[in-house]
Amino acid sequence: MKKITSLHLSDNHLRILGLVTSSTEQSVECCHAIDLPGEIFPPNLAEVENCIPAPSGHVIMTLGGEFFHIQRVPLEVASESDRKSQINWEASQVLIDPVEDYSIDFTPAGRVAFWTAIRKDVTHMYTEFFLDLGFDAITFVVEPIALYGLNKHVQTLKRQGAIWLGDKWGSFIGHSHNGLTTAETIDLSNPSHNEPKNLAQIRQWIQGDLGTERRRPAFDDILLCGEPSALVDLSANLTDSKVPHIIPFDWETHVPNIKPTTDDIVNPNSFALALGAAMIQAQ
């Protein structure tokens, strides 16, 4: 039996999900939501501790858009060590501070890679906290990668997209049979084209068409998840758009093999990325 604790920290929310896996089944051991007033860094770690029963095993933590940078680059070399060197060089050309101040990782996808950078002061703080609490190890991922983990599990079509909408940040991924094709995160509090919450960018995600240049193929369908208030806003503002088949994430429909052992989960959409990250760790 393998125990995974998954946390998703973004905007002013912290979602905590405990997943227990075995060779025959998976179950949700705990599911908690903590609203964080004001600045979210650092959150009240004592409150986090109270929500995690018998800390042990592995922690995987998904960080929101305020904590990371993600970028797509072509892979120019084949070996793992050479790829790491290339990614570190690419990051050094983009990041404001020295690359040594960041934890750099990348997800290869054919001839391209999606590299991510998270500040080490963030990763060090949470690593120390969770190891002291009794966990064995901690892994950090960013919202688009957790969304990719969720989308791979719940969809089977060749060309798939997925959107996560938070209160302040939104992420989009697309993938095909060859793997991840697109991964983006935008600030939803920065309107574009005089539309609320970057609606123009979200339309481009959904329709797969950016004006005169098509940056990506259209998708067969798109999985939609996020904070309830953000999803309501999107639904109200997309009534005039021609969109492909949008599938709202639903716990019972998309992950029927994972049986919650806790009380009914309120707003399961809010836990979508915590679940996606847990699935990555369970592989």
N, C-alpha and C positions, 0 to 999 in steps of 0.2 A: 504494500500500500504506500502511495506517495501523497504527501500533503503539500499543497501550494497555497500561499497567501498572496493575493494580488491586490494592489492598491492603485488607484487612479487619482492623481492630484492635478486639478486644473481649475482655473477661475477661483471661485470661493467655495469649492466643493472637494471633499475627499470621499471616495467610494472604496470600501474594503470588502473583499470577497474571498472566502476560503473554499478551496476546491480539493476534494479527496479523490484520488484516482486509484484504480486497481486494474488487473488484467481483464476484468469483466464489466466494470461499471465506473461511473463517475457521479459524485454527489456534491452539492453545495453545503458546506458545513456552517458558514456564517455569511451574512450579508448586511453591511451597515453603511449608512450615509451620515457624514458629518458636514455640516455647513460651517464655514470658517468666516467669521466677521473680519472685515478690513483686509489687511495684507495677509496673504496665505503662506508667506515664508518667514519663519518656520511655523507650521501649525502646532497646535497643542499636542505634543507627543504623548503626554499622559493620557489624554482622551483616546488617542490611537491605541495605546496599550490596553486600555479597558475593553476595546472592541475585538481583540484578538484572543481567542481561547487557547491556552496552553501553547505559547509560541514555540514552533519547531519547524524543521524542514526549510523550504526555500521561499524567499520573498521575491516577487517580481513587481516592479513599480513603474507605472506609466505616467509620464510627465506631460503636462499641457504645453501649449504653444509658447507661453512666457518663459519656458525653461530651456528651449533647444533651438537649433538651426538644422534644417534638412535640405539637401540639395542632390540633384541627379547629375551624374557625370559619366562620360564614356570610360570603360575600363580599357586601359592601353597595355596591360601586362597580364600574364597568366598565373604566375606563382603567388601563393598567399602572402609571402613576405614582401614581394614587389608591389602587390596590390595595396598593402598597408602603407608602404612608403609613398605610393602615388596618392592615396587618400589623404594622408597627413600633409602632403604638399598642397593638394587642392584646398584643404581646410585652411592652411596658412595664408592662402591668397584671399580668403573671404572674411575670416574672423577678425574682429577688431583687436582683441587681446592675443597674446602669444598662444600658439597652439598647445603649449604645455599646460595651460590653464584649463584645458577642456578634456573630457573623456570622449574620444573619437571612436565611432564604430561605423560599420557599413553593412548594407544588405546587397549582395550581388544579385543581378537579374540578367542573365545572358551576357551581353556585351556592355552593359551599363551597371552602375551601382548607385545606391542611394546612401549617402553618408550623413551621419548625424553627429552633432556636437552638443554636449551637455557640460555646463561648468562644473569643475571638480569640487568647488566648495559646496555645491548641492549634493553631489553623489557622496562625498566624504561624510557629510552630516548624517544622511540617512543610513549609510553603511554602518557607521559607528553605532547608531541608535539600535538598529535591528540586530546586529551581532551581539550587543550587550543584552538585548532582550531575550536571546536564546536561539535565534535562527542560525542556520548553518551558512547561508550565503544569500546575496542579494544581486539581482540583475535589474538594469534599468533599460526601458524602452521608451520610445516617443509615441505620441498618439497615432500617427499614420501607420506605424508598424503594428501596434496593437489592433488597429482597425483591419489591417491585412490578415492578421491571425484569426480574427472573427470571421471575416468574409470568406476565407478559404474553407472554413468549417461549414458554413451554412448555405453555400451556393455551389452549383455544379455546371453552370453555363460557361462557354468558352470565353466570352468577353463580359466581364463583370466590373461594376464599380461599387463604391461604398462611401457614404458621407457620415461624418460625425459633426454635430453642431452643439457646441457648448454655449454658455452665456456670452463669452468674449472671444473664443477661438473656434475655428472650424477646420476640419481636415478632410481631405479627399484622397482616395486611392483608386487605381484601376489595375486590373490584372487580367492576363490571358493564360492560355495553356503554357506559355513560356515563362510565366512568373509575373512579378510586379512590373508595371509599365509606367505608373504615375504615382507620385506621393507629394502632396502639397499641404501646407497649413497657412491659414490667413487670419488676420485680426478682424473679427466681425464688428468691432466697435469703430472701425474706420470705414465709413460708407463710401461707395464709389458710384459715379454716375447719378448722384442725388437720390440713390435708393437706400433703404434702410439695411443695415447689417450686411453690406457687400452683396446685395442680392444679385447684382450683375455677375459677380464672380461665381456665385452658387449656380446661377443659370448656365454659365459656361461649363461648369463641372457636369451638370446633369445632361445638357444637350450635346456635349462633346464638340462644340464648335466655337472657335474664338474669331469671329468676324471673317476676314478674307483668308485666313490661314488655319487649316484644321491641324491642331496640335496632337490630336489623338483620335482613334476611331470611335464611332458611336458604340454605346454599350447595350447589351441585350436587356439588362436590368440593373438597378441600383439599389443596394441595401441602405436604408436610412435609419440612423439612430442618433440619440443625443439627449440633452436636457429637455424636459417636457415643454417649458416655455419657449425655447428656441424652435422646437418642431411645430408648435402652434403658429408662431410668427411666419415660418416658411410656408406652411400650408395656406395661410391667408394671402400670401403675396405671390403664389405661383399659379393662381387660377387662370391666368391668361397665357401661360406658357405651354408649348407643345413639348411634352417630356416623355421619355421612355417609361417602361414599367418600373415604378418605384415601389419597393417592398419595405414597409416599416418593420424594424426588428421586433420579433415576438418570441418570448422565451419558450413557450410551449411548442410553437411551430418549428422554430429553427434549431433548438437544442433539446429535443424531447428526451434524449438519452441521459441528460444531466438532471437528476431529480433533486430539487431543493429539499433539505431536511429541516430547514428553518421555517418560520411563519411565511405567509405569502409575501413575496417581494413587491414592495411598493415602487412604482415607476421602474420596471425592469430595464427600460431603455437606458436609464442613467448608468447601469452597470455593464453596458455592452463592451466597453473597452477593457474594464477590469476582467471580464470573462475572456475576451480575445487574448489578452496577455497571458492569462492562466493557461489557455489552450496552447500557446506557444511553448510555455515552460513544460507542459505535460507531454509534449511530443518526444 
